[in-house]
Amino acid sequence: MLSRTADHLFWMSRYTERAENTARMLSVSYETSLLPQAAEAAQEGWEGLLSISELIPAYTAKYGEVTPASVLDFMVRDGYNPSSIVSCLRAARENARAVRGALTTEVWETINQTWLELHRQLEGNAFERDPGQFFEWVKYRSHLSRGVTAGTMLQDEAFHFLRMGTFLERADNTARLLDVKFHAVQNDFFGRASERNQENDFYHWSAILRSVSAFEVYRKVYRDVITPGRVADLLILKRDMPRSLHASLHEVVQNLNVLTNDHSAETERRAGRLLADLQYGRIDEILSQGLHAFLTQFLDKVNELGAGISRDFLVPTTH
């Protein structure tokens, strides 16, 4: 497969996954903002959302003060924000159009229809009328895209590049979400929550779980009160939790091993080592060094892995 084709497929899936992740974070922040809380806590929540995507400088330069309405506009409609839902779905559609011949008709029509319907929804003020419903729609279209891909495409190189992009993006986003949320609550988390925090942070931990569709999974796995340590354990080390770091890296390694070429040995080694750290890691050991330190190192390694994949398989460009 030509590296340019692989590049378009890889980034098509990453942008689709990124749009879904943005919708998830916005949905939780919006719902949380409707709960009774101190103004300072609400402000930190919206700033944390911008921080996850490293967008505070870009936002401040254009909007100045952080307000819920401006953050929602910036993260949903703003075409100059590369992480907005509009920008991500536009980039996904442009990449899909460039390699339309490598996709099945169903996959192309799903991506194209999502872009066209997004315009209709925004022009019809569907987002303003019901933000929660709009975010659910974005998540649904991403689910549909993955489902149609799995259900209609031959499991050849194109399929594996799509899968690798999806799960690399998911690993990056879950780590960022955990880092920002835990850091906001307790500066850094070493596995011990104060009694006051345990009493007051139920909605916060619930919000973290709901942002990755893990609230019901948590109840099923632990059958107990929500604690920060267990939330970290579920979203970092649980192989059977679909959006955990372990599950995401497992999928990256599986697809990378199928796509192996003469230049990719070092990238495969790095990916395998990162997966092994998660596979054999213990949450108490991770927390003893501090969750922020662990997640910062993890994000650096994921970025290195992305650079390695780009160097070995794709067209080296900045996205």
Salt bridges, closest charged atoms under 4 A:
ASP7 OD2 - HIS319 NE2 3.89
GLU17 OE1 - ARG146 NH1 3.06
GLU17 OE2 - ARG170 NE 2.95
GLU17 OE2 - ARG243 NH2 2.66
GLU20 OE2 - ARG24 NH2 3.01
GLU20 OE1 - ARG146 NH1 2.89
GLU20 OE2 - ARG243 NH1 3.34
GLU31 OE1 - ARG210 NH1 2.99
GLU54 OE2 - ARG176 NH1 3.10
ASP78 OD2 - LYS62 NZ 2.82
GLU117 OE1 - ARG120 NE 3.04
GLU123 OE2 - HIS119 ND1 3.99
GLU128 OE2 - ARG77 NH2 2.65
GLU136 OE2 - LYS139 NZ 2.93
GLU169 OE1 - ARG14 NE 2.81
GLU169 OE2 - ARG18 NE 2.85
ASP172 OD1 - ARG176 NE 2.69
ASP179 OD1 - HIS292 ND1 2.66
ASP224 OD2 - ARG230 NH1 3.40
GLU251 OE1 - ARG163 NH2 3.67
GLU266 OE2 - ARG269 NH2 2.79
GLU266 OE2 - ARG270 NE 3.15
ASP277 OD2 - LYS301 NZ 3.93
ASP284 OD2 - ARG282 NH2 3.20
GLU304 OE1 - ARG270 NH1 3.09
ASP312 OD1 - ARG311 NE 3.92
